[in-house]
């Protein structure tokens, strides 16, 4: 359980794929203007990453090294197609709003990164957990960005009016470049907090060692 906990903390916080490793930010531009679109897109990424990791980990000993990358792309593509079909069948409006970006999940660096860095060297169950938590780490960052963009750009959250009627919508928040500004501020705040925490822990460790 300690190993699973370490993977969870690492993917959600200390080595978050977006905040720390700056991966998967292309979709930040595309899908974060509406919170509902962001939730579905990031949920799709989480599931694809988890099941891709599970499959590739289970196959890791039989995949020839020369075709490893091609196999990873094929497995990821398979799960992306399933997600796309499910969205088209059950939430066609969201599928239409997301457009080609669902299919472009396959180009998300996080998926290939977790497959190559973790699934290729670890058992299936922990690889599934790594993929799922990496996706959830990606999800919470994009959800925060989408929350601010929709609130300030449309005055709504999940389509429900939140801001007063006389609130003037920030047009820039609807435009794609605003995602980079919001994400940059978020990274600045979180990385600053992480630095302060790590510095404090280091000082406590030094103090504890000196006391001994």
PyMOL commands that set and color helices and strands:
alter all, ss='L'
color gray80, all
select helices_A, chain A and resi 2-14+26-31+35-58+65-90+92-101+103-107+109-119+124-154+171-174+177-211
alter helices_A, ss='H'
color red, helices_A
select strands_A, chain A and resi 156-157+160-161
alter strands_A, ss='S'
color yellow, strands_A
deselect
rebuild
show_as cartoon
